[in-house]
Amino acid sequence: MNMSQISTCCENSSYTQDPQSKKLYCKNHFIELIDNKVRKAINRFNMLDRNDHIGLGYSGGKDSSVLLNILVKLQNRYPSCNLTVLTIDEGIKGYRDECLELTRKIAEKYQVYHVIKSFKNIFGATLDQMVETSLEKKSSLSACAICGMLRRRALNIAAKQVNVTKIATAHNLDDEAQSILLNLLRGDSNRFIRLSRAPILKFKTLIPRIRPFVYVTEPEIVLYAYAKNLEYHSYPCPYASSAMRNNVRTFLSKMEGKRPSTLRNIVNLHDTIGQYFPKEESLKPPFLCQICGEISSYEICPICQLLDDLGIEKSLK
């Protein structure tokens, strides 16, 4: 394709090029493009109601920082919709402390209410302590597996304490495609079926999750952050290198580079076959955990089992 065949958004200087359409966008029209992708996802999957109280899971990283910027703009358009920032302190020495300072600073800048909850306070130990104990006990669970379970629970606890009606997370199109493929590689049919772009409103003890970035790629989020000159924490988590997701991320990143739309095709396929999933049966856990009272597929939920295995006697009630 020669330059004369490439379309441009306007006469302003180009900022980036869309990998699929090859269209050139200036900075302002690129920002508008991403904002529209977020609105499209919210509308298509009925993620928000006008009177929702949104709790944004905010780590201070690029993804959640960009989503915070966009949600603040949406709140200005819909003043009846409240926004609270929820930050979880996992207890990772030399990493999370700097993040917490940044999250406080940015929340104050946007004038949004900021809630910080820690693993230590909720579960009785930091992630560092849990990982150390897990290694001593030669557990098969990775740091990321432990953190993932506990972060989801901690976000739900923090959100309930401030009456949040929807929890927004900054999982993007890359994350979504990775999760679909990970569940296939692990043979985890339950998680494969449960994964949904639309918020699940079925369970009273679980606050529905929304992911407004399901149409936005990770490179687009980076470009948006630079275009808006947003401040964010850019250092990777020291435990991230052990995650299986890294292998899937590398593979899909290479595929997307060679064949743009790979990520979108994976998510679209999951949406298409999702109509055949036995949703009612798969989304109906038979138990309330006997220890913490949360929804579970077992009489004792995996989190309470984990804390017991690690010798942590902390009540989650």
C-alpha positions in Angstrom: 0.0 0.0 0.0 1.5 3.3 -1.0 1.2 6.5 1.0 -1.4 8.0 -1.4 -3.8 5.1 -0.5 -3.5 5.6 3.3 -6.3 7.6 4.8 -5.8 10.2 7.5 -8.2 11.4 10.1 -7.6 15.1 9.3 -5.0 17.6 8.2 -3.2 17.6 11.6 0.2 15.8 12.0 -0.1 12.0 12.5 0.4 10.5 16.0 -0.2 6.8 15.2 -1.5 4.4 12.7 -4.2 1.8 13.3 -2.6 -1.7 12.6 -5.8 -3.1 11.0 -7.2 -0.2 8.9 -3.8 1.4 8.4 -5.6 4.8 8.9 -3.4 7.6 10.4 -4.7 9.4 13.4 -3.6 12.7 15.0 -3.3 12.8 18.7 -6.8 14.3 19.4 -8.6 11.9 17.1 -6.7 9.0 18.5 -7.9 9.9 22.0 -11.4 10.2 20.7 -11.1 6.8 19.0 -10.1 5.1 22.3 -12.8 6.9 24.3 -15.4 5.6 21.7 -14.1 2.1 22.0 -14.7 2.2 25.8 -18.2 3.6 25.3 -18.9 1.0 22.7 -17.9 -1.8 25.1 -20.0 -0.3 28.0 -23.0 0.0 25.7 -22.8 -3.4 24.0 -22.4 -5.4 27.2 -24.7 -3.2 29.4 -21.8 -2.6 31.8 -23.2 0.5 33.5 -26.4 2.1 34.7 -26.7 5.8 35.2 -26.9 5.5 39.0 -24.1 3.1 39.5 -21.4 3.6 42.1 -18.2 2.4 40.2 -15.3 1.1 42.2 -12.2 1.2 40.0 -9.5 -1.3 40.9 -6.6 1.1 40.8 -2.9 -0.1 41.0 -1.3 3.0 39.7 -0.1 1.2 36.5 -0.7 2.4 33.0 -3.9 0.5 32.4 -5.7 1.5 35.5 -4.4 5.1 35.2 -5.8 5.5 31.7 -9.1 3.9 32.7 -9.3 6.3 35.7 -8.8 9.2 33.3 -11.6 8.0 31.0 -14.0 7.1 33.8 -13.6 10.6 35.3 -14.6 12.1 31.9 -17.6 9.7 31.8 -18.6 10.7 35.3 -18.6 14.4 34.3 -21.2 13.5 31.6 -23.2 11.4 34.1 -23.1 13.2 37.5 -25.5 10.7 39.1 -22.8 8.0 38.6 -20.4 7.9 41.5 -16.7 6.9 41.3 -14.4 5.5 44.0 -10.8 4.4 43.6 -10.0 1.0 45.2 -6.3 0.2 45.8 -5.1 -3.1 47.2 -1.8 -3.3 49.0 -0.6 -6.8 48.5 2.5 -6.3 50.7 5.3 -6.6 48.1 8.4 -5.0 49.6 10.1 -2.4 47.5 7.3 -2.4 44.9 3.9 -1.5 46.2 5.0 1.3 48.6 5.9 3.6 45.6 2.7 2.6 43.9 0.6 3.6 46.9 2.1 7.1 47.0 1.3 7.6 43.4 -2.3 6.3 43.7 -2.9 8.7 46.6 -1.5 11.6 44.6 -3.6 10.8 41.4 -6.8 10.2 43.4 -6.3 13.6 45.0 -5.7 15.2 41.7 -9.0 13.9 40.3 -10.7 14.6 43.6 -12.1 11.0 43.8 -12.6 9.1 47.1 -9.7 6.6 47.6 -9.9 3.4 49.6 -6.8 1.4 50.4 -7.0 -2.2 51.8 -4.1 -4.5 52.5 -3.6 -8.2 52.4 -2.1 -7.9 55.9 -5.2 -6.4 57.3 -7.7 -8.6 55.5 -6.0 -11.9 55.4 -3.5 -11.7 58.2 -0.3 -11.7 56.2 1.4 -9.9 53.3 1.9 -11.6 49.9 5.7 -11.7 50.6 5.0 -13.7 53.8 2.6 -16.0 52.0 5.0 -16.7 49.2 7.8 -17.4 51.6 5.6 -19.8 53.6 4.4 -21.4 50.3 8.0 -22.1 49.2 8.8 -23.6 52.6 5.8 -25.9 52.3 6.7 -26.7 48.7 3.3 -25.7 47.5 2.5 -25.9 43.8 0.8 -22.5 43.8 2.7 -19.7 42.2 2.9 -16.2 43.7 0.6 -14.9 40.9 -1.9 -17.6 41.6 -2.0 -16.7 45.3 -2.2 -13.0 44.5 -4.9 -13.4 41.9 -7.3 -15.2 44.2 -6.7 -12.8 47.1 -6.8 -9.6 45.1 -10.3 -10.5 43.7 -11.5 -11.2 47.2 -9.9 -8.0 48.6 -11.4 -5.9 45.9 -14.9 -7.3 46.6 -14.5 -6.7 50.4 -13.3 -3.1 49.8 -16.1 -2.4 47.3 -18.8 -3.7 49.7 -17.6 -1.5 52.5 -18.2 1.6 50.5 -21.4 0.4 48.7 -20.0 0.0 45.2 -22.4 -1.4 42.7 -19.9 -2.3 39.9 -16.2 -3.0 40.1 -14.3 -1.8 37.1 -10.9 -3.4 36.2 -8.5 -2.3 33.5 -8.1 -5.7 31.8 -7.6 -4.9 28.1 -8.1 -6.8 24.9 -4.7 -8.5 25.3 -5.6 -9.7 28.8 -9.0 -10.9 27.6 -7.5 -13.0 24.8 -4.8 -14.3 27.1 -7.4 -15.4 29.7 -9.4 -17.3 27.0 -6.3 -19.1 25.7 -5.0 -19.8 29.3 -8.2 -21.5 30.2 -8.0 -23.7 27.1 -4.4 -24.6 27.8 -5.2 -25.5 31.4 -8.3 -27.5 30.4 -10.3 -25.3 32.7 -13.8 -25.5 31.2 -15.5 -23.9 34.2 -13.4 -20.7 33.9 -13.7 -20.8 30.1 -17.5 -20.8 30.4 -17.7 -18.3 33.3 -15.5 -15.7 31.4 -18.0 -13.0 30.2 -17.7 -9.5 28.9 -21.1 -8.6 30.4 -21.4 -8.1 34.2 -22.7 -11.1 36.1 -25.5 -9.9 38.4 -26.6 -13.3 39.8 -24.8 -13.5 43.1 -25.6 -11.2 46.0 -22.3 -11.6 47.8 -20.2 -10.8 44.6 -20.2 -7.3 43.2 -20.4 -7.4 39.4 -17.2 -6.8 37.5 -16.9 -4.8 34.3 -13.9 -4.5 31.9 -14.4 -1.4 29.7 -11.1 -2.0 27.9 -12.2 -5.2 26.2 -11.8 -3.5 22.8 -8.6 -1.6 23.6 -5.1 -3.2 23.1 -2.2 -2.7 25.4 -0.2 -0.7 22.9 -3.2 1.6 22.4 -3.3 2.2 26.2 0.4 3.1 26.2 -0.1 5.6 23.4 -3.1 7.1 25.1 -1.1 7.6 28.3 1.6 9.4 26.4 -0.9 11.4 24.4 -2.5 12.6 27.7 0.8 12.9 29.5 -0.5 10.7 32.3 1.7 9.8 35.3 1.8 6.1 36.2 3.9 3.5 37.8 5.9 1.6 35.2 7.9 -1.0 37.1 6.8 -4.6 36.7 5.8 -6.7 39.7 8.8 -8.8 40.9 6.7 -11.9 40.9 5.3 -11.5 37.4 8.1 -13.5 35.7 6.8 -16.8 37.2 3.4 -16.6 35.6 2.3 -18.9 32.9 0.4 -15.9 31.4 3.8 -14.5 30.3 4.3 -17.3 27.9 0.8 -16.8 26.5 1.3 -13.0 26.3 4.6 -13.5 24.3 2.9 -15.9 21.9 -0.2 -13.7 21.3 1.9 -10.5 21.0 3.9 -12.1 18.2 0.8 -13.3 16.5 -0.9 -9.9 16.7 2.2 -8.3 15.3 2.2 -10.7 12.3 -1.6 -10.8 11.9 -3.4 -7.8 13.3 -6.9 -8.7 14.7 -5.7 -12.0 16.2 -6.7 -10.8 19.7 -10.0 -9.5 18.5 -10.8 -12.7 16.7 -10.2 -14.8 19.8 -12.5 -12.7 21.9 -15.1 -12.5 19.1 -15.1 -16.3 18.8 -15.5 -16.7 22.6 -18.5 -14.3 22.4 -20.0 -16.2 19.5 -19.8 -19.7 21.1 -20.8 -18.2 24.4 -24.5 -18.4 23.4 -24.1 -22.2 23.6 -22.6 -22.3 27.1 -24.8 -23.8 29.9 -24.7 -20.5 31.8 -27.3 -21.2 34.5 -25.6 -24.5 35.5 -22.1 -23.2 35.4 -22.8 -20.0 37.3 -24.7 -21.6 40.2 -22.2 -22.6 42.9 -23.8 -25.1 45.3 -22.2 -23.8 48.5 -21.6 -20.9 50.7 -18.2 -21.3 52.3 -18.5 -22.7 55.8 -15.7 -20.3 57.1 -16.2 -17.0 55.3 -19.7 -17.3 53.9 -18.7 -16.4 50.4 -20.0 -18.1 47.2 -18.0 -21.2 46.4 -18.0 -24.4 44.4 -16.8 -26.2 47.5 -17.9 -26.4 51.2 -14.6 -24.6 52.0 -13.7 -21.9 49.4 -10.2 -22.0 47.8 -9.1 -18.9 49.7 -9.9 -20.3 53.1 -8.2 -23.5 52.1 -5.2 -21.6 51.0 -5.0 -19.6 54.3 -5.4 -22.8 56.3 -2.6 -24.5 54.3 -0.3 -21.6 54.9 -1.2 -21.7 58.6 -2.9 -18.2 58.6 -5.7 -18.1 61.2 -7.5 -15.0 60.0 -11.3 -14.9 59.9 -12.7 -13.5 56.7 -16.2 -12.9 58.1 
